[in-house]
Amino acid sequence: MSIRQSSIFLAIALVLAAACAPAGTPGTSGSPGASPSASAGGAATTLVIDRDTSDLISLDPAVLYEFSAVFATHNVYETLVKFEGTDLTTPKASLATSWDVKDAGTTNDITFKLKSGVKFASGNPLTADDVVYSFQRAIKLNKSPAFLFTDIAGLKPESIKATDPSTVVVSVPKTSSTQTFLIILTFTIGGIVDSKDAKAHEASGDFGSAYLLDHSAGSGPFAVDHWTKNTEVLLKANPNYGGTKPALSAVLFKHVPEPTNQQFALEKGDIDIANDLGPEQIAALQGKAGVTTTSADSLLLVYVGMNAMVKPLDNVKVREALRTAVDYDGIIKDLLKGNGSKVQGIVPKGLAGYNESAPFQADVNKAKDLLQQAGQTSVTLDFLVPTGQAPGGAAWSDIAAKLKSDWAKIGVTVNIKQTTTADLLGTYRAQKGQLVMINWGPDYPDPGANVNPFTDYKAKSIAYRNGWDDATIAQKAHDAELTADPAKRVAAYKDIGDYVLHNGPYVVLYQPKELFGLRSNVKGF
């Protein structure tokens, strides 16, 4: 997920619709630009959010894998288990009131007991058959998120069974982690679909996917009213929702890709939340009447990959020298304006196994000494860099120029080659880059979602792209994923992270923050 956003603020966003509301009168901030809709009590309380929704492809939980769709549909579909607050380590009960793991020989079987009395937006009752249908549907459709069930959890359609209307048993092979599977279930692919409604809208064996592209069949606090591509997505309160009733009658996501336009709309009171602001917009909003700003950590890491198949990057001391020479503080303070954290390991802050150690900071003498130990005094490398803005708000080109300057101080010359992200990824995935700057976010909130791709060459992900084949550390990563004891699992990931920090082909630069602008009357976000 090298260019996809993944955020701790999701933990807040997931309950956004249920807990957040304009504190004032009907409409959004009382402005004429609102799109009000009547709530159960007759009041119009629509929360309006500007964001770039150009990534939207589908609102079907078995198809979607884009951040805008995740942001919206977590309020539409409920899952068996969920995360609460910013705790991304311990799944809590949701549609499942309890779950139990038992050794079944070749598999570990997880038995889920379902909450009673849950209804879908259609009014249909939610039963174990809906859970089986939803999981099997995701596997059979085999769209972007399906690998989370098939490859990571090792599931097949026959792995999921209903033993009675309120009990589901999922058989996870012992080559996969039950803990990881539970974490995957918190993601949108774990959303439970109304099987009766989906089947009623099937066309040519598509499991209702064409219908669910821009409709919904969930049990969450909201239902999809409509999606107009590159214009807006409107969610309306689900009258059959059995949980705490949302404070809002509707949530409107408007497609506004330009941060400056979002800023102006927020200042005028036309929207309640601006979702894609950079440091410049945040600075401009300071002191403005009726507006406030906030930030949240993401799970992204911005890093430079060093191709270990290219000399002299095959030498661990050269790689350590490049890490040692970087002025990380300067990048965060001067370029990002503080909109990032100094994280240098492969597990981001917010996930179990995160290591606070950040030992590198512009030690030119030490970096030169490492190059001398490697027999290198003058090095020239090509440096692939994306166009546009990097996570955290700085231009990719500005970060590249800073790194070029830092490395020049130790006798390393880099030739910056800026290209589109698509072209860059094509080169990177083919192992043809030398130095490549890009970002990565985990596919699911578990340390294994970063550690595995960064260590396992055979997975043909990050380690493969950088030509780093260390079978020992890859095996340790696999063993850590299967470790049942939480404390031992965390310790194992920290040990792996420390090894990669000094031996891997990565310069992890920072962990960016997400920036938001809010009208002052928005509470609970």
C-alpha positions, -999 to 999 in steps of 0.1 A, spaced: 0 0 0 28 23 -9 7 53 -19 -25 47 0 -33 67 31 -38 48 63 -44 67 95 -47 65 132 -73 92 128 -95 65 112 -101 53 147 -118 87 153 -133 88 118 -149 55 122 -172 69 149 -174 103 133 -209 99 120 -222 87 154 -205 111 177 -197 143 158 -221 170 150 -224 207 144 -232 221 178 -253 249 163 -287 252 145 -299 231 116 -277 230 86 -239 231 84 -227 259 106 -259 277 98 -246 285 63 -266 286 31 -241 263 15 -253 233 35 -272 204 21 -296 197 50 -317 166 54 -344 159 78 -336 138 109 -360 117 128 -368 146 150 -374 169 121 -342 189 124 -318 193 96 -283 184 108 -260 175 79 -222 174 85 -204 186 54 -169 175 47 -146 186 18 -120 161 7 -104 147 -24 -126 118 -33 -110 111 -67 -98 78 -55 -133 64 -51 -140 34 -72 -168 16 -54 -187 17 -21 -190 -21 -20 -171 -34 11 -158 -65 -8 -145 -43 -36 -133 -9 -21 -97 -4 -12 -94 33 -14 -92 57 15 -123 78 7 -145 47 5 -130 34 37 -137 67 54 -173 67 43 -184 31 46 -170 24 81 -202 43 91 -224 21 69 -213 -15 75 -207 -30 109 -180 -57 115 -178 -86 139 -151 -69 159 -138 -33 159 -112 -10 174 -121 17 199 -104 51 201 -68 51 191 -61 16 205 -52 -4 173 -40 -35 191 -71 -50 209 -102 -58 189 -134 -52 208 -169 -67 204 -191 -53 178 -216 -76 159 -199 -105 177 -205 -105 214 -178 -130 220 -153 -152 201 -134 -183 211 -103 -199 195 -98 -237 196 -73 -260 181 -90 -282 155 -60 -301 142 -49 -285 110 -68 -253 117 -75 -230 146 -113 -225 146 -127 -192 158 -163 -194 170 -182 -161 169 -215 -155 189 -236 -128 173 -255 -100 189 -292 -105 189 -318 -82 175 -296 -65 149 -313 -53 118 -300 -41 84 -311 -7 70 -337 -27 49 -353 -40 81 -340 -76 75 -326 -93 106 -288 -100 107 -280 -137 111 -250 -160 108 -260 -167 72 -253 -130 64 -218 -133 79 -211 -165 59 -224 -148 27 -204 -116 33 -171 -134 38 -176 -159 10 -188 -131 -13 -155 -112 -7 -134 -143 -15 -154 -152 -46 -155 -117 -60 -117 -117 -56 -113 -79 -58 -85 -57 -44 -90 -65 -6 -97 -102 -11 -60 -111 -5 -65 -101 32 -88 -131 35 -72 -155 10 -34 -148 13 -30 -133 48 -57 -153 66 -55 -184 43 -93 -187 40 -113 -205 13 -151 -202 9 -156 -234 28 -136 -220 58 -166 -201 69 -197 -219 83 -228 -211 103 -236 -237 130 -269 -220 140 -285 -186 133 -263 -168 159 -230 -187 156 -203 -185 129 -172 -207 128 -141 -196 108 -114 -222 103 -80 -204 100 -51 -226 89 -22 -229 113 1 -212 88 -19 -180 94 -24 -159 125 -58 -158 142 -48 -125 158 -40 -110 124 -74 -123 111 -92 -106 139 -75 -74 131 -83 -78 94 -120 -81 104 -119 -45 117 -113 -33 81 -141 -27 56 -137 -62 40 -151 -75 73 -183 -54 68 -214 -76 70 -238 -73 40 -275 -79 40 -275 -112 19 -312 -109 10 -308 -74 -3 -276 -82 -22 -291 -113 -38 -321 -94 -48 -299 -71 -68 -276 -97 -84 -269 -93 -121 -250 -120 -141 -235 -136 -110 -220 -103 -97 -232 -109 -61 -249 -75 -62 -217 -57 -68 -230 -34 -95 -258 -23 -71 -235 -19 -41 -211 3 -61 -233 33 -52 -259 18 -28 -255 0 5 -268 -30 24 -254 -26 59 -265 -23 95 -244 7 105 -256 41 117 -258 54 82 -268 42 47 -257 54 13 -282 78 -2 -262 85 -34 -228 88 -49 -222 112 -77 -188 105 -91 -163 133 -86 -190 154 -69 -203 140 -36 -213 110 -15 -243 115 8 -250 92 38 -283 94 56 -291 81 91 -303 44 92 -337 44 109 -332 7 118 -298 12 135 -298 -6 169 -269 13 185 -267 48 198 -286 70 174 -263 93 154 -264 130 163 -266 137 126 -293 131 100 -267 130 72 -231 133 63 -221 148 30 -186 142 15 -180 168 -12 -153 162 -38 -130 193 -35 -94 182 -43 -77 216 -39 -67 224 -3 -70 261 -8 -106 258 -20 -113 237 11 -98 264 32 -119 292 17 -151 271 20 -144 265 57 -137 302 63 -171 311 47 -189 285 67 -199 265 37 -185 233 51 -179 219 86 -146 199 81 -118 204 56 -100 170 52 -69 176 30 -52 207 43 -14 214 42 7 234 65 1 266 45 -37 263 48 -34 255 85 -12 286 91 -37 308 71 -66 296 93 -49 305 126 -69 333 143 -98 332 119 -132 336 136 -153 305 138 -126 281 127 -102 257 145 -76 232 134 -65 198 146 -41 170 136 -38 133 140 -10 108 134 -12 87 103 3 52 99 22 62 68 60 61 67 79 82 41 112 65 33 140 61 8 146 26 -6 182 16 -14 186 -11 -40 209 -37 -24 216 -52 -58 233 -19 -69 269 -13 -59 279 2 -35 244 -1 -19 250 -38 -14 274 -28 14 256 -25 47 281 2 58 272 24 28 235 21 36 242 30 73 263 60 61 233 73 41 210 69 71 235 86 94 240 117 72 204 127 70 191 158 89 158 143 99 151 172 123 155 197 95 131 179 73 104 178 100 109 213 114 118 233 83 100 215 54 70 199 72 66 227 97 63 201 124 37 181 106 55 148 112 72 126 138 107 114 139 102 77 133 131 57 118 119 21 122 96 1 99 67 -1 124 49 33 128 39 49 160 4 36 169 10 -1 162 23 -28 185 60 -33 181 68 4 175 103 13 186 109 48 199 146 46 191 156 71 165 195 70 166 202 88 133 207 126 131 231 143 106 264 129 120 286 138 90 319 126 105 304 92 115 288 89 80 322 96 63 339 71 85 314 44 76 320 51 39 357 49 44 353 15 62 333 4 31 362 16 8 341 44 -6 350 80 -8 329 92 -37 296 77 -47 271 87 -74 235 74 -75 203 81 -93 174 92 -70 138 86 -82 113 110 -66 75 114 -72 60 146 -84 35 166 -63 31 169 -25 44 143 -1 25 133 30 29 159 56 26 188 32 61 193 18 68 189 -19 86 157 -28 111 178 -47 120 199 -16 126 168 5 148 154 -23 168 186 -25 174 185 12 186 149 10 208 157 -19 224 185 2 228 162 32 245 134 12 267 158 -7 284 166 27 297 130 29 308 127 -8 276 111 -21 262 127 -53 226 120 -62 210 128 -95 173 136 -88 149 122 -114 114 133 -107 85 114 -123 49 105 -118 41 81 -90 28 56 -115 60 56 -135 81 56 -103 63 25 -90 68 7 -123 105 12 -121 106 4 -84 86 -28 -86 109 -40 -114 139 -36 -91 153 -10 -114 156 19 -90 188 29 -72 175 53 -46 137 56 -45 117 79 -23 81 69 -17 56 63 12 40 31 26 10 25 48 -1 -8 62 -30 -27 46 -44 -35 81 -34 -21 115 -10 -47 126 29 -46 127 30 -76 104 14 -55 76 47 -35 76 73 -60 88 64 -87 63 67 -66 32 98 -48 45 116 -82 52 102 -109 30 119 -109 -4 97 -138 -16 66 -116 -10 77 -95 -39 69 -63 -21 93 -37 -4 122 -60 3 120 -74 -32 119 -40 -48 151 -31 -30 168 -64 -38 172 -74 -1 170 -111 4 176 -119 41 159 -153 46 167 -153 84 149 -121 92 120 -130 69 115 -162 88 116 -143 121 89 -120 108 68 -150 99 73 -165 133 64 -132 150 31 -131 131 22 -165 144 32 -158 180 1 -160 202 14 -143 233 9 -105 228 40 -95 249 63 -120 231 49 -109 198 56 -72 205 91 -81 217 98 -101 185 87 -72 163 109 -48 182 139 -70 177 132 -74 140 127 -37 137 160 -30 154 178 -54 130 162 -38 99 170 -3 112 207 -9 109 209 -37 83 180 -31 59 180 -11 27 158 17 40 161 53 52 128 60 71 125 97 71 93 105 91 58 96 100 34 124 87 4 138 105 -30 144 90 -43 180 92 -79 191 95 -98 224 96 -130 225 116 -158 250 122 -157 259 159 -192 245 165 -182 210 154 -179 189 186 -168 153 192 -143 150 163 
